[in-house]
């Protein structure tokens, strides 16, 4: 079942690439007491994700913070090394936390998995964005296949 407004963020462990290597972060630590904008992408370094989705959140960082976002995080079913390298490539700096859900555990708990095994890509994350306040989802938007409208930074600004 897909997560919806009013639901609690499920408990899971994610990984973040750091200068010291991969670092585990729990969803409890990530979401507790904060307003978090989390957006998910099918894969790091993929065309729409690299050309539009992630750059939009970097460009709108100040506006998102001004609207109350404490944390802006990008998640994909990739490993922490790939997410770290993608963050460097996209010059996210400290603006967007790059999170890896390597085995799609959190993605599945959100009900947002996308099975691309027929295309050689395995199980990935659907393109989505959500806002959570103190661990409770206040807004969730999941893209239709091939679309890029409801999960972009400009749309999330309207939901904050």
N, C-alpha and C positions, 0 to 999 in steps of 0.2 A: 504494500500500500504506500502510495506517495505521501511524503510529509506535506502538511498543510498548516495554514495559519492557526495558531492556538496550540499546536503540538510542541512538546519539549524536544530539544535537540538530543538525539540518542547518544549514549556513551560509546566512545570509540577512541582509538589511538591513531594519530596522524604523524607524519614525519616531516621535518623541515630541514632543508639543507643549510648548514651553517659553515663558517670558516673552519670550525673544529670538527666538521663531519656531520652526519645525520643526527638530528635531535628529535626525540619523541615529545609530542605534545598531546595532552588529552583534550577531548572536547569540553570537559568540565572546566579545565583551566582556560581554554580559549574563549568560552562563551560566558562564564560566570561574572555577573556584575558589569557587563559591557554591552554596548550595542555593536553588533558585528554584521558586516556585509560580507557574505560568502558567495562567491560565484564559482560555478563548476564548468569545466570545459572538457570536450572529448579527448584532447591530447595536447601536450606541450609541442611547440614548434609546428603545429598544423596551421593551414592557411588563415581561416577566419579567426582562430584563437590568437594568432600572432599579429595579424594585420589590423584587427578591430577590437576584439573582446578585451584582452589584457590591456592594450594601450588606452582604451577608453577609461578604464578605472585609474590608470596612472595619471592621465590628463585631467580627470575630474576629482582627483584626490582632495584638493582644498575645498571644493564644493561639498563633497561627501562628508568631510570632517565638520564643516560648518553646519551641516544638517544633523549632526549628532553621531556620526559613525566613529567609534573608538578604534575599531580594527577593520581593515579591508583585506580579505584573504581570497586567494585563488587556489582552487583545488582541481587536481586531475588524477586519474588512475595511471600514474607514472611513479618512478622512484624519486627519492629525495635528491639524488645527484642530477637527474634530468630537470627537475623543477628548479633547482638552484642554478643550473646552467641557463635555463630559459629566462629566469629572473635577471641574471646578469646580461644576457643578450638583449633583453627588453629594457634594461636600465631602470628597473623598478625601485632600486634603493630600498629605503625603509617604508615606502609608500604602500606596497602590497606584500603581504605575507604569502609566500609560495609554499603550499602544502601538498604533500604527496599522500595518496591513498592507494599505495602500491598493489594491494590485493583486493581493492574495491569493497572492503568491509564496511566502511562508513557510507559509501555510495549506496550499497545494498540496503543498509539500515534506513537510509533516507528514501528508498524506493525509487532511486533515480539512475539505476544501471541501464546501460545500453549495450546490447549484445552485438558486437561487430565481428564475431569470430568468422563468419562467412567471408569477410573482407580481409582476414588475416590480422585483425587488430585486437582480438580478444574482447573481454568485457570492459567497457569504458563507462564514463559518466555522461549523462545527458547534459546538454547546455542549459544552465539554469542560474538563477540568482535568488538569494534569500536574505532577509533581514531578521535577526534575532536580538531580542532584548533580554538580558539576564537568562539566557538559555531557552527562551520561548520564542517560537517563530511568529513574527508579526506580518510577514509578507513572503510569498514564494511565487516565482514565475519560471515556468519550464517552457523552453522553446519547442515548437513543432519541428519535426525533422527538416533540416536544411534552412530553418529560419534563424534570423538574428534581429529580434525586435525587443522582446519583453525582458531579456536578461542583460541588456547593455547598460552601461553606467548611467546614461541619461534617464532611462526608465526607472532605475533604482532610486535616483534622486527624487523622483516623484513619489516614491513609496516611503521615504524617510520622514 
